[in-house]
Amino acid sequence: MKLNKLQLLKTAPSLEVIRTVDFHDGMNFIVDAGSSQEKGNGVGKTTFLKLIDLCLGAKEKNTSILIMKLNQKM
């Protein structure tokens, strides 16, 4: 199985693409592309990996915490 793209969508009040992440062949890295002082902290690495895990069928023990973190980012 190969993951090509992951899109985070806001569905209410209307459909809106929040972020699109394209994956490439080989290794892919999650890095902070912004100009903040704390590089790598608070970028959303763990949340992003949990989303991929859920998409692939994992059963998240505490999905409400993941949703709350996503809502804070929006």
KAUR-V251457 format. One record per residue. N is the residue number from 0. RES is the residue in one letter. SS is DSSP state (hx for helix, st for strand, lp for the rest). PSI is psi in whole degrees, -180 to 180 (999 if undefined). D_FIRST is the distance of its C-alpha to the first C-alpha in Angstrom with 1 decimal. Layout:
BEGIN
n->{N N}
res->{RES RES}
ss->{SS SS}
psi->{PSI PSI}
d_first->{D_FIRST D_FIRST}
END
This chain:
BEGIN
n->{0 1 2 3 4 5 6 7 8 9 10 11 12 13 14 15 16 17 18 19 20 21 22 23 24 25 26 27 28 29 30 31 32 33 34 35 36 37 38 39 40 41 42 43 44 45 46 47 48 49 50 51 52 53 54 55 56 57 58 59 60 61 62 63 64 65 66 67 68 69 70 71 72 73}
res->{M K L N K L Q L L K T A P S L E V I R T V D F H D G M N F I V D A G S S Q E K G N G V G K T T F L K L I D L C L G A K E K N T S I L I M K L N Q K M}
ss->{lp lp lp lp st st st st st st lp lp lp lp lp st st st st st st st lp lp lp lp lp lp lp lp lp lp lp lp lp lp lp lp lp lp lp lp lp lp hx hx hx hx hx hx hx hx hx hx hx lp lp lp lp lp lp lp hx hx hx hx hx hx hx hx hx hx hx lp}
psi->{140 130 117 -39 146 126 133 120 143 126 -13 140 -18 162 126 132 120 -45 141 130 120 138 145 163 146 -155 139 141 146 114 161 119 -1 -176 21 158 -39 88 131 -14 131 18 -27 24 -50 -43 -43 -45 -36 -37 -45 -43 -45 -41 -30 6 7 153 102 130 -34 75 -30 -35 -41 -44 -40 -41 -40 -41 -32 -32 -24 999}
d_first->{0.0 3.8 6.7 9.7 12.4 14.0 17.4 20.0 22.5 26.0 27.0 30.7 33.2 31.1 27.6 27.0 24.1 24.8 22.1 19.3 17.0 15.2 12.6 13.2 12.1 13.3 14.7 15.4 18.5 20.0 23.7 26.7 27.7 30.9 34.4 34.9 36.7 34.3 31.3 28.1 29.8 28.9 26.1 23.8 21.4 21.3 21.3 18.3 16.3 17.6 16.4 12.8 13.4 15.1 12.5 10.0 13.1 15.4 19.0 20.9 24.4 26.1 24.3 27.7 27.9 24.5 25.8 29.1 27.7 25.8 29.1 31.0 28.9 29.6}
END
